[in-house]
Amino acid sequence: MSITSFSFPTPIRFGAGARKLVAAHLQEHGLKRPLIVTDRALGLLPVLAEFQTHLAGLDVAVFSGVFGNPTGSQVMDGAASYKAHQADCIIGFGGGAALDVAKVVGIVATHEGDILEYVWDHPQVRPISAPLPYFVALPTTSGTGSEVGRSSVVSENDTHLKRVVFSPKILARMVFADPELTLGLPAHVTAATGMDALTHNIESYLSPAYHPLCDGIALEGTRIAAAALQTAVQQPGHLQARSDMMMSSMMGAIAFQKDLGAVHSCAHALGAVCDLHHGLANALMIDTVLAWNFDAVPAKFEELAHVCGVAGGGKAFVPWLKALKTSIGISGGLEAHGVKEEHMARLVHIAQADICHQTNPRPCTPADFERLFRQAM
């Protein structure tokens, strides 16, 4: 019997008001000069200004140069801001893009070279050999779960191809998960990020990799999101629904250390080729891919239907998922969201090259990906 390693190491402070604990935590560790890494939109919103009121006693600088799908140049600019401020720690504040940049700013602030030289599949990948700056994370969306992840997705500037820096060394030293930070999210962002969280939980559960701990987390994360997502979208001030979605998001990201599947390979391709929001891309592909996967793992679909309270068993799960998408305002196929026939060849190429589908319940060929994309159009 093979030996399998399991690890769930991230310390988390969860609940309304958790953001107010950051200053004391940093001061307890002798830290005084944080750099907040956030995105361009959040940098202009009251939610960031309000958070800064809780950082009294610290000398704070803000880097708000993250936008869209984060790129290597954004990371390098963030590292330059870290050095200019003579910072001693990093606060990641934002959604998945901002947190992915925040996780790796410390690498290039303390090591030589470009951040893309640290991606896991670089032919001469640089080691993370020096200690990294102390890093804490505050998610402001409930989707990627990047705050508890040991990977950072950074796109190449020219090709927009997503690359991954993977190391336990980039894990947050503490996560402050405060659902009050998500109360101002617009409905369409809540819907797209919520579908991202749901996709993470579902795909990690369907993965054939062996990880019963993640399976349990993924099923419970799916149950929580299924019960809370519609309320979070339709009643944006509903703190319990916001809290539930933040928990499901973190659970999905913890669970997907087990690995993901073809939905994510398709979504990564759609992000690279058409610059689609990752959560929306997952939402547009998930029912098509899951319908194709059903025959490979019907018992798992029965379990998903059971935890989500879907009448009709496993065969009713995908139709239920499509109805959920409609209820939260996600409609239309890929074509309605700007995907064109001329994109097809590159979409198939990037999806096939993506690592996620290697743990899909069914093996995926280029012909399979083309068929799935066309069905989702």
Short mmCIF file of the C-alpha atoms (twelve columns), coordinates in Angstrom:
data_MODEL
# 
_entry.id   MODEL 
# 
loop_
_atom_site.group_PDB 
_atom_site.id 
_atom_site.type_symbol 
_atom_site.label_atom_id 
_atom_site.label_alt_id 
_atom_site.label_comp_id 
_atom_site.label_asym_id 
_atom_site.label_seq_id 
_atom_site.Cartn_x 
_atom_site.Cartn_y 
_atom_site.Cartn_z 
_atom_site.pdbx_PDB_model_num 
ATOM 1   C CA . MET A 1   0.000   0.000  0.000   1 
ATOM 2   C CA . SER A 2   1.390   3.410  -0.961  1 
ATOM 3   C CA . ILE A 3   2.048   6.143  1.579   1 
ATOM 4   C CA . THR A 4   0.018   9.347  1.120   1 
ATOM 5   C CA . SER A 5   0.839   12.702 2.725   1 
ATOM 6   C CA . PHE A 6   -1.903  14.936 4.135   1 
ATOM 7   C CA . SER A 7   -1.522  18.543 5.290   1 
ATOM 8   C CA . PHE A 8   -3.986  21.243 6.422   1 
ATOM 9   C CA . PRO A 9   -1.664  23.816 7.946   1 
ATOM 10  C CA . THR A 10  -3.259  27.255 7.512   1 
ATOM 11  C CA . PRO A 11  -4.254  29.088 10.736  1 
ATOM 12  C CA . ILE A 12  -7.567  30.908 10.233  1 
ATOM 13  C CA . ARG A 13  -9.481  33.521 12.217  1 
ATOM 14  C CA . PHE A 14  -13.026 33.327 10.865  1 
ATOM 15  C CA . GLY A 15  -16.044 35.519 11.508  1 
ATOM 16  C CA . ALA A 16  -17.544 38.990 11.327  1 
ATOM 17  C CA . GLY A 17  -14.995 41.537 12.532  1 
ATOM 18  C CA . ALA A 18  -11.937 39.323 12.034  1 
ATOM 19  C CA . ARG A 19  -10.294 42.172 10.063  1 
ATOM 20  C CA . LYS A 20  -9.999  44.125 13.304  1 
ATOM 21  C CA . LEU A 21  -7.504  41.576 14.681  1 
ATOM 22  C CA . VAL A 22  -4.808  42.156 12.034  1 
ATOM 23  C CA . ALA A 23  -2.935  45.070 13.642  1 
ATOM 24  C CA . ALA A 24  -2.529  43.371 16.999  1 
ATOM 25  C CA . HIS A 25  -1.428  40.158 15.320  1 
ATOM 26  C CA . LEU A 26  1.304   41.885 13.316  1 
ATOM 27  C CA . GLN A 27  2.482   43.892 16.315  1 
ATOM 28  C CA . GLU A 28  2.698   40.711 18.390  1 
ATOM 29  C CA . HIS A 29  5.189   39.469 15.793  1 
ATOM 30  C CA . GLY A 30  7.235   42.669 15.937  1 
ATOM 31  C CA . LEU A 31  6.040   43.897 12.526  1 
ATOM 32  C CA . LYS A 32  5.431   47.577 11.867  1 
ATOM 33  C CA . ARG A 33  5.571   48.373 8.137   1 
ATOM 34  C CA . PRO A 34  3.036   46.340 6.157   1 
ATOM 35  C CA . LEU A 35  2.472   46.646 2.434   1 
ATOM 36  C CA . ILE A 36  -1.176  46.083 1.539   1 
ATOM 37  C CA . VAL A 37  -1.439  44.362 -1.843  1 
ATOM 38  C CA . THR A 38  -4.862  44.869 -3.394  1 
ATOM 39  C CA . ASP A 39  -6.529  45.431 -6.731  1 
ATOM 40  C CA . ARG A 40  -7.159  48.667 -8.586  1 
ATOM 41  C CA . ALA A 41  -10.914 48.754 -7.951  1 
ATOM 42  C CA . LEU A 42  -10.710 47.936 -4.244  1 
ATOM 43  C CA . GLY A 43  -8.041  50.569 -3.797  1 
ATOM 44  C CA . LEU A 44  -10.671 53.207 -4.563  1 
ATOM 45  C CA . LEU A 45  -13.500 51.767 -2.463  1 
ATOM 46  C CA . PRO A 46  -14.502 52.567 1.132   1 
ATOM 47  C CA . VAL A 47  -13.947 48.944 2.191   1 
ATOM 48  C CA . LEU A 48  -10.162 49.387 2.006   1 
ATOM 49  C CA . ALA A 49  -10.235 52.765 3.740   1 
ATOM 50  C CA . GLU A 50  -12.371 51.256 6.503   1 
ATOM 51  C CA . PHE A 51  -9.935  48.381 6.938   1 
ATOM 52  C CA . GLN A 52  -7.044  50.816 7.265   1 
ATOM 53  C CA . THR A 53  -8.752  52.494 10.207  1 
ATOM 54  C CA . HIS A 54  -8.093  49.266 12.112  1 
ATOM 55  C CA . LEU A 55  -4.333  49.419 11.448  1 
ATOM 56  C CA . ALA A 56  -3.500  52.222 13.860  1 
ATOM 57  C CA . GLY A 57  0.097   52.083 15.094  1 
ATOM 58  C CA . LEU A 58  1.395   50.612 11.842  1 
ATOM 59  C CA . ASP A 59  3.176   52.458 9.021   1 
ATOM 60  C CA . VAL A 60  1.091   51.247 6.069   1 
ATOM 61  C CA . ALA A 61  1.692   51.520 2.323   1 
ATOM 62  C CA . VAL A 62  -0.702  50.317 -0.386  1 
ATOM 63  C CA . PHE A 63  0.071   48.692 -3.721  1 
ATOM 64  C CA . SER A 64  -3.138  48.647 -5.770  1 
ATOM 65  C CA . GLY A 65  -1.687  47.680 -9.131  1 
ATOM 66  C CA . VAL A 66  -3.530  44.364 -9.541  1 
ATOM 67  C CA . PHE A 67  -6.209  44.167 -12.241 1 
ATOM 68  C CA . GLY A 68  -7.795  41.522 -14.438 1 
ATOM 69  C CA . ASN A 69  -6.080  38.153 -14.485 1 
ATOM 70  C CA . PRO A 70  -2.829  38.952 -12.617 1 
ATOM 71  C CA . THR A 71  0.366   39.096 -14.646 1 
ATOM 72  C CA . GLY A 72  4.043   38.699 -13.912 1 
ATOM 73  C CA . SER A 73  4.631   42.431 -14.346 1 
ATOM 74  C CA . GLN A 74  2.072   43.181 -11.614 1 
ATOM 75  C CA . VAL A 75  4.017   40.973 -9.222  1 
ATOM 76  C CA . MET A 76  7.273   42.698 -10.117 1 
ATOM 77  C CA . ASP A 77  5.677   46.132 -9.572  1 
ATOM 78  C CA . GLY A 78  4.378   44.973 -6.194  1 
ATOM 79  C CA . ALA A 79  7.866   43.841 -5.186  1 
ATOM 80  C CA . ALA A 80  9.236   47.251 -6.176  1 
ATOM 81  C CA . SER A 81  6.615   48.875 -3.902  1 
ATOM 82  C CA . TYR A 82  7.618   46.528 -1.068  1 
ATOM 83  C CA . LYS A 83  11.245  47.586 -1.364  1 
ATOM 84  C CA . ALA A 84  10.410  51.281 -1.732  1 
ATOM 85  C CA . HIS A 85  8.366   51.200 1.486   1 
ATOM 86  C CA . GLN A 86  11.046  49.149 3.246   1 
ATOM 87  C CA . ALA A 87  8.178   46.920 4.288   1 
ATOM 88  C CA . ASP A 88  8.568   44.097 6.777   1 
ATOM 89  C CA . CYS A 89  5.354   42.187 5.989   1 
ATOM 90  C CA . ILE A 90  2.562   41.851 3.416   1 
ATOM 91  C CA . ILE A 91  -1.202  42.064 3.819   1 
ATOM 92  C CA . GLY A 92  -3.098  40.517 0.929   1 
ATOM 93  C CA . PHE A 93  -6.507  42.202 0.687   1 
ATOM 94  C CA . GLY A 94  -8.895  41.308 -2.101  1 
ATOM 95  C CA . GLY A 95  -10.175 38.549 -4.335  1 
ATOM 96  C CA . GLY A 96  -8.231  35.766 -5.939  1 
ATOM 97  C CA . ALA A 97  -6.170  37.994 -8.223  1 
ATOM 98  C CA . ALA A 98  -4.947  40.304 -5.454  1 
ATOM 99  C CA . LEU A 99  -4.210  37.406 -3.116  1 
ATOM 100 C CA . ASP A 100 -2.335  35.465 -5.791  1 
ATOM 101 C CA . VAL A 101 -0.107  38.498 -6.391  1 
ATOM 102 C CA . ALA A 102 0.302   39.139 -2.662  1 
ATOM 103 C CA . LYS A 103 1.440   35.555 -2.058  1 
ATOM 104 C CA . VAL A 104 4.412   35.889 -4.404  1 
ATOM 105 C CA . VAL A 105 5.429   39.560 -4.113  1 
ATOM 106 C CA . GLY A 106 7.635   38.477 -1.229  1 
ATOM 107 C CA . ILE A 107 9.511   36.012 -3.434  1 
ATOM 108 C CA . VAL A 108 10.854  38.611 -5.870  1 
ATOM 109 C CA . ALA A 109 11.272  41.158 -3.063  1 
ATOM 110 C CA . THR A 110 13.798  38.823 -1.432  1 
ATOM 111 C CA . HIS A 111 15.152  36.750 -4.342  1 
ATOM 112 C CA . GLU A 112 16.754  37.365 -7.737  1 
ATOM 113 C CA . GLY A 113 14.988  37.044 -11.075 1 
ATOM 114 C CA . ASP A 114 11.507  37.376 -12.512 1 
ATOM 115 C CA . ILE A 115 8.528   35.740 -10.819 1 
ATOM 116 C CA . LEU A 116 7.911   33.539 -13.877 1 
ATOM 117 C CA . GLU A 117 11.278  31.891 -13.215 1 
ATOM 118 C CA . TYR A 118 9.673   30.434 -10.065 1 
ATOM 119 C CA . VAL A 119 6.737   28.678 -11.762 1 
ATOM 120 C CA . TRP A 120 6.744   24.974 -11.047 1 
ATOM 121 C CA . ASP A 121 7.291   23.828 -14.649 1 
ATOM 122 C CA . HIS A 122 10.034  26.297 -15.620 1 
ATOM 123 C CA . PRO A 123 12.921  24.289 -17.141 1 
ATOM 124 C CA . GLN A 124 15.394  25.973 -14.755 1 
ATOM 125 C CA . VAL A 125 12.976  26.768 -11.947 1 
ATOM 126 C CA . ARG A 126 14.577  28.938 -9.269  1 
ATOM 127 C CA . PRO A 127 14.388  27.681 -5.672  1 
ATOM 128 C CA . ILE A 128 12.784  29.727 -2.897  1 
ATOM 129 C CA . SER A 129 15.852  29.605 -0.694  1 
ATOM 130 C CA . ALA A 130 15.629  32.686 1.548   1 
ATOM 131 C CA . PRO A 131 12.969  33.356 4.212   1 
ATOM 132 C CA . LEU A 132 9.900   35.125 2.811   1 
ATOM 133 C CA . PRO A 133 8.238   38.187 4.373   1 
ATOM 134 C CA . TYR A 134 5.480   37.525 6.885   1 
ATOM 135 C CA . PHE A 135 2.206   37.351 4.957   1 
ATOM 136 C CA . VAL A 136 -1.417  37.506 6.098   1 
ATOM 137 C CA . ALA A 137 -4.489  37.278 3.864   1 
ATOM 138 C CA . LEU A 138 -7.949  38.838 3.969   1 
ATOM 139 C CA . PRO A 139 -10.339 37.630 1.242   1 
ATOM 140 C CA . THR A 140 -12.958 40.108 0.020   1 
ATOM 141 C CA . THR A 141 -14.699 37.633 -2.284  1 
ATOM 142 C CA . SER A 142 -15.906 34.080 -1.750  1 
ATOM 143 C CA . GLY A 143 -14.677 32.120 -4.724  1 
ATOM 144 C CA . THR A 144 -11.060 31.204 -5.306  1 
ATOM 145 C CA . GLY A 145 -10.116 30.412 -1.712  1 
ATOM 146 C CA . SER A 146 -6.664  31.704 -2.621  1 
ATOM 147 C CA . GLU A 147 -6.174  32.799 0.988   1 
ATOM 148 C CA . VAL A 148 -5.639  29.195 2.097   1 
ATOM 149 C CA . GLY A 149 -3.812  27.946 -1.011  1 
ATOM 150 C CA . ARG A 150 -0.172  27.086 -1.583  1 
ATOM 151 C CA . SER A 151 -0.209  28.127 -5.225  1 
ATOM 152 C CA . SER A 152 -0.343  31.417 -7.108  1 
ATOM 153 C CA . VAL A 153 -1.663  31.688 -10.668 1 
ATOM 154 C CA . VAL A 154 0.156   34.390 -12.642 1 
ATOM 155 C CA . SER A 155 -0.299  35.005 -16.363 1 
ATOM 156 C CA . GLU A 156 2.427   35.688 -18.867 1 
ATOM 157 C CA . ASN A 157 2.243   39.323 -19.974 1 
ATOM 158 C CA . ASP A 158 2.245   38.659 -23.708 1 
ATOM 159 C CA . THR A 159 0.474   35.312 -24.175 1 
ATOM 160 C CA . HIS A 160 -1.874  35.577 -21.131 1 
ATOM 161 C CA . LEU A 161 -1.046  31.919 -20.470 1 
ATOM 162 C CA . LYS A 162 -1.636  31.068 -16.828 1 
ATOM 163 C CA . ARG A 163 1.448   29.827 -14.953 1 
ATOM 164 C CA . VAL A 164 1.575   28.447 -11.414 1 
ATOM 165 C CA . VAL A 165 4.004   29.104 -8.586  1 
ATOM 166 C CA . PHE A 166 3.544   26.245 -6.142  1 
ATOM 167 C CA . SER A 167 5.164   26.034 -2.718  1 
ATOM 168 C CA . PRO A 168 4.021   25.604 0.901   1 
ATOM 169 C CA . LYS A 169 6.378   28.520 1.625   1 
ATOM 170 C CA . ILE A 170 3.868   30.984 0.129   1 
ATOM 171 C CA . LEU A 171 1.013   29.970 2.432   1 
ATOM 172 C CA . ALA A 172 -0.408  32.789 4.537   1 
ATOM 173 C CA . ARG A 173 0.890   32.739 8.082   1 
ATOM 174 C CA . MET A 174 -2.614  33.726 9.186   1 
ATOM 175 C CA . VAL A 175 -5.917  34.136 7.354   1 
ATOM 176 C CA . PHE A 176 -8.445  36.677 8.611   1 
ATOM 177 C CA . ALA A 177 -11.696 35.578 6.961   1 
ATOM 178 C CA . ASP A 178 -14.267 38.299 7.630   1 
ATOM 179 C CA . PRO A 179 -17.577 37.905 5.752   1 
ATOM 180 C CA . GLU A 180 -18.390 41.570 6.408   1 
ATOM 181 C CA . LEU A 181 -15.784 42.392 3.764   1 
ATOM 182 C CA . THR A 182 -18.028 40.766 1.121   1 
ATOM 183 C CA . LEU A 183 -21.242 42.623 1.930   1 
ATOM 184 C CA . GLY A 184 -20.654 45.237 -0.766  1 
ATOM 185 C CA . LEU A 185 -20.043 42.807 -3.628  1 
ATOM 186 C CA . PRO A 186 -22.340 43.298 -6.633  1 
ATOM 187 C CA . ALA A 187 -24.727 40.450 -7.456  1 
ATOM 188 C CA . HIS A 188 -22.897 39.395 -10.634 1 
ATOM 189 C CA . VAL A 189 -19.567 39.155 -8.785  1 
ATOM 190 C CA . THR A 190 -21.170 37.223 -5.923  1 
ATOM 191 C CA . ALA A 191 -22.676 34.829 -8.490  1 
ATOM 192 C CA . ALA A 192 -19.483 34.258 -10.474 1 
ATOM 193 C CA . THR A 193 -17.227 33.844 -7.441  1 
ATOM 194 C CA . GLY A 194 -19.825 31.645 -5.753  1 
ATOM 195 C CA . MET A 195 -19.879 29.342 -8.765  1 
ATOM 196 C CA . ASP A 196 -16.088 29.216 -8.557  1 
ATOM 197 C CA . ALA A 197 -16.319 27.990 -4.956  1 
ATOM 198 C CA . LEU A 198 -18.981 25.449 -5.878  1 
ATOM 199 C CA . THR A 199 -16.912 24.207 -8.828  1 
ATOM 200 C CA . HIS A 200 -13.841 23.718 -6.650  1 
ATOM 201 C CA . ASN A 201 -15.780 21.592 -4.189  1 
ATOM 202 C CA . ILE A 202 -17.561 19.531 -6.855  1 
ATOM 203 C CA . GLU A 203 -14.527 18.915 -9.065  1 
ATOM 204 C CA . SER A 204 -12.255 17.988 -6.187  1 
ATOM 205 C CA . TYR A 205 -14.841 15.467 -4.957  1 
ATOM 206 C CA . LEU A 206 -15.177 13.950 -8.426  1 
ATOM 207 C CA . SER A 207 -11.403 13.638 -8.859  1 
ATOM 208 C CA . PRO A 208 -10.262 10.007 -8.713  1 
ATOM 209 C CA . ALA A 209 -7.217  10.935 -6.595  1 
ATOM 210 C CA . TYR A 210 -7.146  9.321  -3.146  1 
ATOM 211 C CA . HIS A 211 -7.883  11.839 -0.394  1 
ATOM 212 C CA . PRO A 212 -10.836 10.958 1.882   1 
ATOM 213 C CA . LEU A 213 -10.146 14.007 4.062   1 
ATOM 214 C CA . CYS A 214 -10.648 16.293 1.066   1 
ATOM 215 C CA . ASP A 215 -13.681 14.313 -0.066  1 
ATOM 216 C CA . GLY A 216 -15.406 15.037 3.243   1 
ATOM 217 C CA . ILE A 217 -14.521 18.716 3.095   1 
ATOM 218 C CA . ALA A 218 -15.608 18.968 -0.541  1 
ATOM 219 C CA . LEU A 219 -19.009 17.397 0.079   1 
ATOM 220 C CA . GLU A 220 -19.714 19.667 3.034   1 
ATOM 221 C CA . GLY A 221 -18.453 22.688 1.077   1 
ATOM 222 C CA . THR A 222 -20.808 21.750 -1.755  1 
ATOM 223 C CA . ARG A 223 -23.736 21.405 0.648   1 
ATOM 224 C CA . ILE A 224 -23.053 24.785 2.239   1 
ATOM 225 C CA . ALA A 225 -22.740 26.607 -1.107  1 
ATOM 226 C CA . ALA A 226 -25.826 24.928 -2.547  1 
ATOM 227 C CA . ALA A 227 -27.873 26.198 0.394   1 
ATOM 228 C CA . ALA A 228 -26.394 29.709 0.581   1 
ATOM 229 C CA . LEU A 229 -25.463 30.923 -2.909  1 
ATOM 230 C CA . GLN A 230 -28.868 32.044 -4.133  1 
ATOM 231 C CA . THR A 231 -29.514 33.958 -0.894  1 
ATOM 232 C CA . ALA A 232 -26.093 35.624 -1.025  1 
ATOM 233 C CA . VAL A 233 -26.796 36.846 -4.573  1 
ATOM 234 C CA . GLN A 234 -30.403 37.938 -4.040  1 
ATOM 235 C CA . GLN A 235 -30.030 39.317 -0.493  1 
ATOM 236 C CA . PRO A 236 -26.564 40.936 -0.503  1 
ATOM 237 C CA . GLY A 237 -26.781 42.097 3.119   1 
ATOM 238 C CA . HIS A 238 -27.533 38.590 4.435   1 
ATOM 239 C CA . LEU A 239 -24.520 38.080 6.690   1 
ATOM 240 C CA . GLN A 240 -25.126 34.390 7.350   1 
ATOM 241 C CA . ALA A 241 -25.275 33.602 3.630   1 
ATOM 242 C CA . ARG A 242 -22.124 35.664 3.067   1 
ATOM 243 C CA . SER A 243 -20.433 33.801 5.917   1 
ATOM 244 C CA . ASP A 244 -21.493 30.438 4.528   1 
ATOM 245 C CA . MET A 245 -20.133 31.299 1.071   1 
ATOM 246 C CA . MET A 246 -16.801 32.429 2.538   1 
ATOM 247 C CA . MET A 247 -16.535 29.136 4.409   1 
ATOM 248 C CA . SER A 248 -17.454 27.115 1.312   1 
ATOM 249 C CA . SER A 249 -14.844 29.035 -0.680  1 
ATOM 250 C CA . MET A 250 -12.096 28.161 1.781   1 
ATOM 251 C CA . MET A 251 -13.267 24.555 1.961   1 
ATOM 252 C CA . GLY A 252 -13.136 24.254 -1.822  1 
ATOM 253 C CA . ALA A 253 -9.591  25.569 -1.932  1 
ATOM 254 C CA . ILE A 254 -8.517  23.212 0.846   1 
ATOM 255 C CA . ALA A 255 -10.240 20.302 -0.897  1 
ATOM 256 C CA . PHE A 256 -8.695  20.925 -4.289  1 
ATOM 257 C CA . GLN A 257 -5.240  20.068 -3.050  1 
ATOM 258 C CA . LYS A 258 -6.694  16.667 -4.028  1 
ATOM 259 C CA . ASP A 259 -6.786  18.101 -7.605  1 
ATOM 260 C CA . LEU A 260 -9.494  19.314 -9.975  1 
ATOM 261 C CA . GLY A 261 -10.732 18.317 -13.431 1 
ATOM 262 C CA . ALA A 262 -11.646 19.291 -16.974 1 
ATOM 263 C CA . VAL A 263 -13.940 22.173 -15.980 1 
ATOM 264 C CA . HIS A 264 -10.871 24.013 -14.736 1 
ATOM 265 C CA . SER A 265 -8.789  23.143 -17.784 1 
ATOM 266 C CA . CYS A 266 -11.521 24.686 -19.933 1 
ATOM 267 C CA . ALA A 267 -11.809 27.714 -17.638 1 
ATOM 268 C CA . HIS A 268 -8.061  28.319 -17.689 1 
ATOM 269 C CA . ALA A 269 -8.146  28.271 -21.486 1 
ATOM 270 C CA . LEU A 270 -11.088 30.687 -21.573 1 
ATOM 271 C CA . GLY A 271 -9.222  33.034 -19.250 1 
ATOM 272 C CA . ALA A 272 -6.078  32.931 -21.370 1 
ATOM 273 C CA . VAL A 273 -7.756  33.286 -24.778 1 
ATOM 274 C CA . CYS A 274 -10.835 35.399 -24.034 1 
ATOM 275 C CA . ASP A 275 -9.894  36.995 -20.679 1 
ATOM 276 C CA . LEU A 276 -13.061 35.632 -19.071 1 
ATOM 277 C CA . HIS A 277 -13.410 35.953 -15.298 1 
ATOM 278 C CA . HIS A 278 -12.344 32.609 -13.850 1 
ATOM 279 C CA . GLY A 279 -15.506 32.018 -11.841 1 
ATOM 280 C CA . LEU A 280 -17.728 32.899 -14.796 1 
ATOM 281 C CA . ALA A 281 -15.701 30.604 -17.064 1 
ATOM 282 C CA . ASN A 282 -16.194 27.741 -14.610 1 
ATOM 283 C CA . ALA A 283 -19.918 28.493 -14.447 1 
ATOM 284 C CA . LEU A 284 -20.238 28.470 -18.242 1 
ATOM 285 C CA . MET A 285 -18.513 25.079 -18.567 1 
ATOM 286 C CA . ILE A 286 -19.497 23.117 -15.468 1 
ATOM 287 C CA . ASP A 287 -22.833 21.596 -16.537 1 
ATOM 288 C CA . THR A 288 -21.498 20.584 -19.962 1 
ATOM 289 C CA . VAL A 289 -18.419 18.891 -18.504 1 
ATOM 290 C CA . LEU A 290 -20.272 17.272 -15.610 1 
ATOM 291 C CA . ALA A 291 -22.902 15.801 -17.937 1 
ATOM 292 C CA . TRP A 292 -20.033 14.231 -19.894 1 
ATOM 293 C CA . ASN A 293 -18.431 12.925 -16.683 1 
ATOM 294 C CA . PHE A 294 -21.604 11.387 -15.264 1 
ATOM 295 C CA . ASP A 295 -21.223 7.858  -16.628 1 
ATOM 296 C CA . ALA A 296 -17.701 7.557  -15.192 1 
ATOM 297 C CA . VAL A 297 -18.734 8.179  -11.558 1 
ATOM 298 C CA . PRO A 298 -22.537 7.870  -11.183 1 
ATOM 299 C CA . ALA A 299 -22.307 6.983  -7.475  1 
ATOM 300 C CA . LYS A 300 -20.519 10.259 -6.757  1 
ATOM 301 C CA . PHE A 301 -23.269 12.180 -8.535  1 
ATOM 302 C CA . GLU A 302 -25.786 10.393 -6.309  1 
ATOM 303 C CA . GLU A 303 -23.877 11.643 -3.263  1 
ATOM 304 C CA . LEU A 304 -23.683 15.204 -4.629  1 
ATOM 305 C CA . ALA A 305 -27.421 15.188 -5.260  1 
ATOM 306 C CA . HIS A 306 -28.019 13.869 -1.747  1 
ATOM 307 C CA . VAL A 307 -26.002 16.552 0.064   1 
ATOM 308 C CA . CYS A 308 -27.581 19.310 -2.070  1 
ATOM 309 C CA . GLY A 309 -31.106 18.034 -1.449  1 
ATOM 310 C CA . VAL A 310 -31.764 17.401 -5.146  1 
ATOM 311 C CA . ALA A 311 -34.852 15.321 -5.789  1 
ATOM 312 C CA . GLY A 312 -34.414 12.674 -8.449  1 
ATOM 313 C CA . GLY A 313 -30.936 11.420 -7.582  1 
ATOM 314 C CA . GLY A 314 -27.666 11.710 -9.438  1 
ATOM 315 C CA . LYS A 315 -29.155 12.148 -12.910 1 
ATOM 316 C CA . ALA A 316 -31.000 15.228 -11.672 1 
ATOM 317 C CA . PHE A 317 -27.855 16.928 -10.341 1 
ATOM 318 C CA . VAL A 318 -26.710 18.600 -13.571 1 
ATOM 319 C CA . PRO A 319 -30.199 19.940 -14.423 1 
ATOM 320 C CA . TRP A 320 -30.408 21.284 -10.850 1 
ATOM 321 C CA . LEU A 321 -27.037 22.974 -11.316 1 
ATOM 322 C CA . LYS A 322 -28.228 24.614 -14.554 1 
ATOM 323 C CA . ALA A 323 -31.325 25.891 -12.777 1 
ATOM 324 C CA . LEU A 324 -29.186 27.282 -9.947  1 
ATOM 325 C CA . LYS A 325 -27.078 29.187 -12.472 1 
ATOM 326 C CA . THR A 326 -30.198 30.718 -14.013 1 
ATOM 327 C CA . SER A 327 -31.551 31.712 -10.590 1 
ATOM 328 C CA . ILE A 328 -28.397 33.728 -9.836  1 
ATOM 329 C CA . GLY A 329 -28.319 35.480 -13.201 1 
ATOM 330 C CA . ILE A 330 -25.750 33.429 -15.116 1 
ATOM 331 C CA . SER A 331 -27.226 32.712 -18.520 1 
ATOM 332 C CA . GLY A 332 -26.209 32.115 -22.107 1 
ATOM 333 C CA . GLY A 333 -23.452 29.977 -23.561 1 
ATOM 334 C CA . LEU A 334 -19.870 30.826 -24.408 1 
ATOM 335 C CA . GLU A 335 -20.889 32.660 -27.573 1 
ATOM 336 C CA . ALA A 336 -23.013 35.100 -25.565 1 
ATOM 337 C CA . HIS A 337 -19.902 35.921 -23.528 1 
ATOM 338 C CA . GLY A 338 -17.642 36.745 -26.463 1 
ATOM 339 C CA . VAL A 339 -16.183 33.356 -27.405 1 
ATOM 340 C CA . LYS A 340 -15.903 32.951 -31.180 1 
ATOM 341 C CA . GLU A 341 -15.213 30.122 -33.613 1 
ATOM 342 C CA . GLU A 342 -11.767 31.566 -34.333 1 
ATOM 343 C CA . HIS A 343 -10.836 30.985 -30.687 1 
ATOM 344 C CA . MET A 344 -11.530 27.242 -30.831 1 
ATOM 345 C CA . ALA A 345 -8.140  25.876 -31.868 1 
ATOM 346 C CA . ARG A 346 -6.248  27.823 -29.215 1 
ATOM 347 C CA . LEU A 347 -8.837  26.996 -26.538 1 
ATOM 348 C CA . VAL A 348 -8.427  23.288 -27.240 1 
ATOM 349 C CA . HIS A 349 -4.628  23.534 -27.276 1 
ATOM 350 C CA . ILE A 350 -4.420  25.343 -23.926 1 
ATOM 351 C CA . ALA A 351 -7.027  23.141 -22.250 1 
ATOM 352 C CA . GLN A 352 -5.204  20.002 -23.356 1 
ATOM 353 C CA . ALA A 353 -1.888  21.369 -22.046 1 
ATOM 354 C CA . ASP A 354 -3.453  22.276 -18.672 1 
ATOM 355 C CA . ILE A 355 -2.636  19.936 -15.787 1 
ATOM 356 C CA . CYS A 356 -6.073  19.958 -14.119 1 
ATOM 357 C CA . HIS A 357 -7.772  17.505 -16.470 1 
ATOM 358 C CA . GLN A 358 -5.245  14.808 -15.585 1 
ATOM 359 C CA . THR A 359 -7.482  14.077 -12.580 1 
ATOM 360 C CA . ASN A 360 -10.784 14.348 -14.434 1 
ATOM 361 C CA . PRO A 361 -13.021 11.270 -13.954 1 
ATOM 362 C CA . ARG A 362 -12.741 10.643 -17.718 1 
ATOM 363 C CA . PRO A 363 -9.567  10.995 -19.794 1 
ATOM 364 C CA . CYS A 364 -9.687  14.024 -22.104 1 
ATOM 365 C CA . THR A 365 -8.406  14.136 -25.653 1 
ATOM 366 C CA . PRO A 366 -8.214  17.255 -27.844 1 
ATOM 367 C CA . ALA A 367 -11.324 15.990 -29.657 1 
ATOM 368 C CA . ASP A 368 -13.129 15.756 -26.320 1 
ATOM 369 C CA . PHE A 369 -12.225 19.337 -25.435 1 
ATOM 370 C CA . GLU A 370 -13.371 20.610 -28.824 1 
ATOM 371 C CA . ARG A 371 -16.693 18.837 -28.425 1 
ATOM 372 C CA . LEU A 372 -17.160 20.234 -24.901 1 
ATOM 373 C CA . PHE A 373 -16.376 23.784 -25.977 1 
ATOM 374 C CA . ARG A 374 -18.760 23.512 -28.926 1 
ATOM 375 C CA . GLN A 375 -21.540 22.112 -26.739 1 
ATOM 376 C CA . ALA A 376 -21.039 25.026 -24.318 1 
ATOM 377 C CA . MET A 377 -21.136 27.657 -27.074 1 
# 
